[in-house]
Amino acid sequence: MPHATQSQSRRAGDARRPAAFGAIDRSAARREIPEPDFPAIARSRDFLVLRRRLRAFVFPMSALFFVWYLGYVVLAAYFHDFMSTRLFGVVNVGLVMGVGQFASTILITALYLQYAARRIDPRVAALHREVTGGEPS
C-alpha cells in the first residue's frame, strides 16, 4: 500500500474509535458540585476558629513589624548621631537596621508559612472537605 493510502487508512480507522490516552477511553467528566452556602459557612464554628487562629498570628505580627518599621523611620529622621554610629568599618547602626528591615520581612514570611502549614491549612482542608466533599484544588 502506498504511503498516502496508509495514512488515510489510519485516519479513517481513528475516526471510528473514540480518542484514547493509554487505557483511558472515556471522557473525564467532572461531577457537578453544588454552590456552597457561604453565609452558613461564615457562621460555622469551624470557620470562626479558623479566623481566630489566623488573627492570632497576623495582628500581633503586623503590630510588631509596624512598630519596628516606624521606630526605624523615627530614628533615621530625628536621631542622626545614633544612626551614624559606626559598628565596624563603614557599617553603621542605620545600615544594619535598614538591612534588618529586609531580614525581618523574610523571617515573618517564614514564620507565617510555618504557622499556616501547622495551624491554618489543615483546618481549611477539613472545612473544604466538609462543604464540598472533596479536596481543595
QUITA-V609171 format. One record per residue. N is the residue number from 1. SS is DSSP state (@ for helix, = for strand, . for the rest). OMEGA is omega in whole degrees, -180 to 180 (999 if undefined). D_FIRST is the distance of its C-alpha to the first C-alpha in Angstrom with 1 decimal. Layout:
n: <N & N>
ss: <SS & SS>
omega: <OMEGA & OMEGA>
d_first: <D_FIRST & D_FIRST>
//
This chain:
n: <1 & 2 & 3 & 4 & 5 & 6 & 7 & 8 & 9 & 10 & 11 & 12 & 13 & 14 & 15 & 16 & 17 & 18 & 19 & 20 & 21 & 22 & 23 & 24 & 25 & 26 & 27 & 28 & 29 & 30 & 31 & 32 & 33 & 34 & 35 & 36 & 37 & 38 & 39 & 40 & 41 & 42 & 43 & 44 & 45 & 46 & 47 & 48 & 49 & 50 & 51 & 52 & 53 & 54 & 55 & 56 & 57 & 58 & 59 & 60 & 61 & 62 & 63 & 64 & 65 & 66 & 67 & 68 & 69 & 70 & 71 & 72 & 73 & 74 & 75 & 76 & 77 & 78 & 79 & 80 & 81 & 82 & 83 & 84 & 85 & 86 & 87 & 88 & 89 & 90 & 91 & 92 & 93 & 94 & 95 & 96 & 97 & 98 & 99 & 100 & 101 & 102 & 103 & 104 & 105 & 106 & 107 & 108 & 109 & 110 & 111 & 112 & 113 & 114 & 115 & 116 & 117 & 118 & 119 & 120 & 121 & 122 & 123 & 124 & 125 & 126 & 127 & 128 & 129 & 130 & 131 & 132 & 133 & 134 & 135 & 136 & 137>
ss: <. & . & @ & @ & @ & @ & @ & @ & @ & @ & @ & @ & @ & @ & @ & @ & . & . & . & . & = & . & . & = & . & . & . & . & . & . & . & . & . & . & . & . & . & @ & @ & @ & @ & @ & @ & . & @ & @ & @ & @ & @ & @ & @ & @ & @ & @ & @ & @ & @ & @ & @ & @ & @ & @ & @ & @ & @ & @ & @ & @ & @ & @ & @ & @ & @ & @ & @ & @ & @ & @ & . & @ & @ & @ & @ & . & . & = & = & = & . & . & = & = & @ & @ & @ & @ & @ & @ & @ & @ & @ & @ & @ & @ & @ & @ & @ & @ & @ & @ & @ & @ & @ & @ & @ & @ & @ & @ & @ & @ & @ & @ & @ & @ & @ & @ & @ & @ & @ & @ & @ & @ & . & . & . & . & .>
omega: <179 & -176 & -179 & -179 & 179 & -178 & 177 & 180 & 179 & -179 & -180 & 179 & 180 & -178 & -179 & 180 & 175 & 179 & -179 & 174 & -174 & -180 & -179 & -179 & 177 & -178 & 177 & -177 & 178 & 177 & -180 & 178 & 180 & 178 & 180 & 177 & -173 & 177 & 178 & 178 & -179 & 179 & -175 & -180 & -179 & 180 & 179 & 176 & 178 & 179 & 179 & 179 & 179 & 179 & -180 & 177 & -170 & -176 & 179 & -179 & 177 & 179 & 179 & -180 & 180 & 178 & 179 & 180 & -180 & 176 & 178 & -179 & -180 & 178 & 180 & -177 & -171 & -177 & -177 & -178 & 179 & -176 & -179 & 177 & -179 & 177 & 174 & -178 & 179 & -179 & -180 & -177 & -180 & 179 & 179 & 179 & 177 & 176 & 177 & 176 & 178 & -179 & -180 & 177 & 179 & 179 & 180 & 178 & 179 & 178 & 179 & 180 & 178 & 180 & -179 & -180 & -178 & -168 & -175 & -174 & 178 & 178 & 178 & 179 & 180 & 179 & 178 & 178 & -179 & -176 & -173 & -177 & -180 & 179 & 176 & 180 & 999>
d_first: <0.0 & 3.8 & 6.5 & 8.4 & 6.3 & 6.4 & 10.0 & 10.9 & 10.0 & 12.2 & 14.8 & 15.1 & 15.6 & 18.1 & 20.0 & 20.9 & 22.3 & 25.4 & 25.3 & 26.3 & 27.8 & 27.9 & 29.5 & 31.0 & 29.4 & 32.4 & 34.4 & 37.1 & 39.6 & 43.1 & 46.1 & 48.7 & 51.8 & 55.0 & 56.9 & 59.6 & 63.2 & 64.2 & 67.9 & 68.1 & 66.3 & 68.7 & 71.7 & 70.4 & 72.2 & 69.1 & 68.4 & 72.1 & 72.1 & 69.0 & 70.7 & 73.9 & 72.0 & 70.3 & 73.6 & 75.3 & 73.3 & 72.6 & 76.2 & 78.1 & 75.6 & 75.5 & 79.3 & 79.5 & 77.1 & 78.9 & 82.3 & 80.8 & 79.3 & 82.4 & 84.6 & 82.7 & 83.0 & 86.7 & 87.4 & 85.6 & 87.5 & 91.0 & 91.3 & 90.4 & 92.6 & 91.0 & 87.4 & 88.1 & 89.6 & 87.9 & 86.5 & 85.3 & 84.6 & 83.6 & 82.2 & 84.4 & 84.7 & 83.0 & 79.9 & 79.7 & 80.0 & 77.4 & 74.9 & 76.0 & 74.9 & 71.3 & 71.7 & 73.2 & 70.3 & 67.8 & 70.0 & 70.4 & 66.6 & 66.0 & 68.8 & 67.3 & 63.8 & 65.4 & 67.6 & 64.8 & 62.6 & 65.5 & 67.3 & 65.3 & 61.6 & 62.0 & 64.1 & 61.6 & 58.8 & 61.0 & 62.1 & 58.5 & 57.5 & 60.5 & 59.7 & 56.0 & 55.2 & 52.7 & 52.6 & 53.2 & 50.2>
//
